[in-house]
């Protein structure tokens, strides 16, 4: 009897803990309707795959009198949004760049169609159409995390419409399926994403994004993600599953040699991101996400590439140490745009 009572008590305490966690998570809405971005949000409305869609984006003009005539397109990662570029937008803006940061379809404040064929080619086409609609012709294309895979696809798809490429801790520096990660169905991803909560997000980000460290300023980005799931857990988990399938099955690493624009790689070396690693055999998992080695392989494969590393930083160096990251970024972007970057 005591054992039964103890079991019931434990169950009740667990339920109360989960209820408390849920009550502490803000409900920002599935499209982050109640989450404030640091700059005004505009919407590009278009039709794709037979349905009307809205693509949210930030478009920040340089201060009056300081425009340098150049623009930067910022492409967010899988668990990121246009807002998470906040610490990069301000210095670019102050340096005279026009900055455009969209939320991709399926993410953040943009439409989340339940039936959509997600591909990096499609997202690149959507983004290119957005830029055409606002008169941006030849931006610097910069991608972080999943946005790095999209940035590579964009450059390959529109090589004459890009000034140069910047990759900040991109994923996709290796082909996970080729290395032994098993294929996961969309239903597999969906079941896993339904379990997402603030505690799990924090634990993952601490170990991967910030190299085992945590600061209170990171809490906002955890709340942003968890607050989407609080808005519509089923829809957000489904969109996440669809886009994980895109990431796992559409590698870009095999075309690095075809990149025809000067490329800057900014890499936090304590990153260990590898999609599907948890499902891989242990012997395979141990070989994945080796960013010091992967970054050097990428720099050797991409023509006209420059590699800058941050040995003590993780997957999000632009958030973890923005001053250092932005100094390295601007040192390169403010070079003569007509001079190719040298290989380091």
Secondary structure, DSSP 8 states (H G I E B T S, - for coil): -HHHHHHHHHHHHHHHHHHHHHHHS----TT-TTS--SS--EEEEEEETTEEEEEEEEEE---TT---S-EEEEE--TT--GGGGHHHHHHHHHTT-EEEEE--TTSTTS---SS----HHHHHHHHHHHHHHTT--SEEEEEEEHHHHHHHHHHHH-GGGEEEEEEEEES-SS-HHHHT-----HHHHHHHHTT--HHHHHHHHHHHTSTT---GGGHHHHHHHHHHHHH-HHHHHHHHHHHHHHHHH---GGGGGG--S-EEEEEETT----TTGGGS-HHHHTTS--HHHHHHHHHHHSTTEEEEEETT--TTHHHHTHHHHHHHHHHHHTS-TTS-----
